[in-house]
């Protein structure tokens, strides 16, 4: 792989460092619950699961966005949404509803990243290089989760508000994508059919022609993601009941994620 292609791969895959970023909040669930004693614990736990709603919305709107924005710009929009929604709770943290809204918005940004990164990799790489960078994407996912969970936990050790400073990394990634990923073209809304007639392509027609198995896979992925985030939220509450704080919970979660990734590599 040439130096230019390596730079391009890093620029695209840097977005994957954010993919599991919403899970970093799970380490602070117990501390957040103490700050909102009048709110039910189930509502506080939604901070870990509600981003999935934003991801579902992003999945359905991604095709529509590619008709109006280039793929690079979709990626930059996604990273910007993660940066803004992640940093807002640092300054506005007196309302649990506002934080929940920020987490939904973050999920939307993460959902766009989930969709746009594979498209960018397929567009810019071919053959063996494409297979290589696709493999790297899994590593970037796990590195991002381990780093953001651990560092975020340390930042939020004294005050859970500070945990959200970890999303400043999204600003750095936004700059990296801007300079390292070349501009492409928007998806054409009019395509040629087999009989050389022009046909307008829209969002609903695209969704209608998707294979039913895709929706099954999306459903399974959603359920597995919910299970993992629920585990992390309850882990925070359990460890807090034993006198352990946010930073300790985050480190345990990061070690667990490292072991899971290591076992995947071995198999």
C-alpha positions in Angstrom: 0.0 0.0 0.0 1.4 3.4 -1.0 1.9 6.2 1.5 -1.0 8.1 -0.2 -3.4 5.2 0.2 -2.3 4.6 3.8 -3.0 8.3 4.6 -6.4 8.0 2.9 -7.2 4.8 4.8 -6.3 6.4 8.1 -8.4 9.5 7.3 -11.5 7.3 6.5 -11.0 4.9 9.4 -10.5 7.6 11.9 -14.2 8.0 11.9 -14.5 4.5 13.2 -12.8 5.5 16.4 -16.1 7.2 17.3 -18.4 4.3 16.5 -18.6 2.9 20.0 -18.2 6.3 21.6 -21.7 6.4 23.0 -20.9 3.5 25.3 -18.4 5.7 27.2 -21.4 7.2 29.0 -22.3 3.8 30.5 -19.4 4.1 32.9 -21.0 7.1 34.5 -24.6 5.9 34.8 -24.5 5.5 38.6 -22.9 9.0 39.1 -25.5 10.6 36.8 -28.3 8.8 38.6 -27.1 10.4 41.9 -27.3 13.9 40.2 -31.0 13.2 39.3 -32.5 11.5 42.4 -36.0 12.3 41.3 -35.6 10.6 37.9 -36.3 6.8 37.7 -33.2 4.7 37.3 -34.6 3.2 34.1 -34.7 6.7 32.5 -31.0 7.3 33.4 -30.1 3.9 32.0 -31.6 5.0 28.7 -28.5 7.2 28.2 -26.8 3.9 27.1 -29.5 2.6 24.9 -31.3 5.6 23.4 -28.5 6.3 20.9 -29.7 3.2 19.1 -32.8 5.2 18.1 -30.7 7.8 16.4 -28.7 5.1 14.6 -32.0 3.6 13.2 -33.1 7.0 11.9 -29.6 7.5 10.4 -29.8 4.2 8.6 -33.0 5.1 6.9 -32.0 8.6 6.0 -28.5 7.8 4.8 -29.5 7.0 1.2 -31.5 10.2 1.0 -28.5 12.2 2.3 -26.2 10.8 -0.4 -28.6 12.3 -3.0 -27.9 15.8 -1.6 -24.4 15.6 -0.2 -21.2 13.9 -1.2 -20.1 10.9 0.8 -17.2 12.8 2.3 -19.6 15.6 3.4 -22.0 13.0 4.9 -19.0 11.7 6.9 -18.0 15.2 8.0 -21.6 16.0 9.0 -21.8 12.8 11.0 -18.6 13.6 12.9 -19.7 17.2 13.5 -23.0 15.9 15.0 -21.1 13.6 17.3 -18.8 16.5 18.4 -21.6 18.9 19.1 -23.9 16.4 20.8 -21.1 15.0 22.8 -19.7 18.3 24.1 -23.0 20.0 24.9 -23.6 18.1 28.2 -20.3 19.5 29.5 -21.9 22.9 29.6 -25.6 22.1 29.8 -26.1 19.2 32.3 -28.9 20.3 34.6 -31.6 18.5 32.5 -31.7 14.8 32.0 -34.0 15.2 29.0 -31.5 17.5 27.3 -28.7 14.9 27.8 -31.0 12.2 26.4 -31.7 14.3 23.4 -27.9 14.8 22.9 -27.5 11.0 23.0 -30.1 10.5 20.4 -28.3 13.0 18.2 -25.0 11.3 18.8 -26.6 8.0 17.8 -27.7 9.7 14.6 -24.1 10.8 13.8 -22.7 7.4 14.7 -25.3 5.7 12.5 -24.2 7.8 9.5 -20.6 6.9 10.2 -21.6 3.2 10.3 -23.0 3.6 6.8 -20.6 6.0 5.1 -17.3 4.4 6.1 -17.8 1.1 4.2 -19.0 3.1 1.2 -15.9 5.3 1.2 -13.6 2.3 1.6 -15.3 0.6 -1.4 -15.1 3.7 -3.5 -11.4 4.4 -2.9 -9.9 0.9 -2.6 -10.0 -2.2 -4.7 -9.1 -5.9 -4.5 -6.7 -6.9 -1.8 -6.3 -3.4 -0.5 -10.0 -3.1 0.1 -10.1 -6.4 2.1 -7.1 -5.1 4.1 -8.7 -1.8 5.1 -12.0 -3.5 5.8 -10.2 -5.6 8.3 -8.5 -2.6 9.8 -12.0 -1.1 10.4 -12.7 -3.7 13.1 -9.5 -2.8 14.9 -10.3 0.9 14.8 -13.8 0.2 16.3 -12.3 -1.6 19.3 -9.4 0.8 19.8 -11.9 3.7 19.8 -14.1 2.0 22.4 -11.3 1.0 24.7 -9.6 4.4 24.6 -12.8 6.5 24.9 -14.2 4.4 27.7 -11.0 4.3 29.7 -10.0 8.0 29.1 -13.6 9.2 29.5 -13.9 7.3 32.8 -10.7 8.9 34.1 -11.9 12.4 33.1 -15.3 11.7 34.8 -13.7 10.3 37.9 -14.1 13.5 39.9 -17.2 14.8 38.2 -19.3 12.9 35.6 -19.7 16.2 33.6 -16.1 16.0 32.6 -16.5 12.6 31.0 -18.1 14.3 28.0 -14.8 16.1 27.2 -13.7 12.9 25.6 -15.8 13.8 22.6 -13.3 16.6 21.8 -11.6 13.9 19.8 -14.4 14.2 17.2 -13.2 17.7 16.4 -9.7 16.4 15.7 -11.2 13.6 13.5 -13.3 16.2 11.7 -10.1 18.1 10.7 -8.4 14.8 9.7 -11.3 13.8 7.4 -11.4 17.3 5.8 -7.7 17.2 4.9 -7.1 13.4 4.3 -10.2 12.3 2.4 -10.7 13.6 -1.2 -14.0 15.1 -2.3 -16.3 12.8 -4.3 -19.6 13.3 -6.1 -23.2 13.0 -5.0 -25.2 9.8 -5.8 -27.1 10.5 -9.0 -30.9 10.6 -8.6 -31.4 9.6 -12.2 -30.0 6.3 -13.4 -30.1 4.3 -16.7 -32.2 1.2 -16.6 -31.6 -2.0 -18.7 -33.6 -0.6 -21.6 -31.6 2.7 -21.6 -34.5 4.7 -20.1 -33.9 7.2 -17.4 -35.4 6.4 -14.0 -35.5 8.7 -10.9 -34.3 7.0 -7.7 -35.7 8.1 -4.4 -35.4 7.1 -0.8 -38.6 5.0 -0.6 -37.8 3.2 -3.8 -34.4 2.3 -2.5 -35.7 1.0 0.8 -38.5 -1.0 -1.0 -35.9 -2.9 -3.1 -33.7 -3.9 -0.2 -33.5 -7.6 0.5 -35.6 -8.7 3.5 -32.5 -10.3 5.0 -30.9 -6.9 5.4 -33.7 -5.9 7.8 -33.2 -9.1 9.8 -29.5 -8.4 10.1 -30.3 -4.9 11.2 -32.7 -6.2 13.8 -30.2 -8.7 15.2 -27.4 -6.0 15.3 -29.8 -3.7 17.2 -30.6 -6.4 19.8 -27.0 -7.3 20.3 -26.0 -3.7 20.7 -28.7 -3.1 23.2 -27.6 -6.1 25.2 -24.1 -4.9 25.4 -25.0 -1.3 26.4 -27.5 -2.6 29.0 -24.7 -4.7 30.5 -22.4 -1.7 30.7 -25.1 0.4 32.4 -25.9 -2.2 35.0 -22.2 -2.8 35.6 -21.8 0.8 36.5 -24.6 0.6 39.0 -23.3 -2.6 40.5 -19.8 -1.4 41.0 -21.0 1.9 42.4 -23.0 0.0 45.0 -19.7 -1.6 46.1 -18.0 1.8 46.5 -16.3 2.0 43.1 -16.4 5.1 41.0 -16.8 6.1 37.3 -13.1 5.7 36.5 -12.9 2.2 37.9 -16.0 1.1 36.0 -14.5 2.6 32.8 -11.2 0.7 33.2 -13.0 -2.6 33.8 -15.1 -2.1 30.7 -12.1 -1.2 28.6 -10.3 -4.3 29.8 -13.3 -6.4 29.0 -13.5 -4.9 25.5 -9.8 -5.6 25.0 -10.2 -9.2 26.0 -13.2 -9.6 23.6 -11.2 -8.1 20.7 -8.2 -10.3 21.5 -10.3 -13.4 21.5 -11.8 -12.4 18.2 -8.3 -12.0 16.7 -7.2 -15.4 18.0 -10.2 -17.1 16.5 
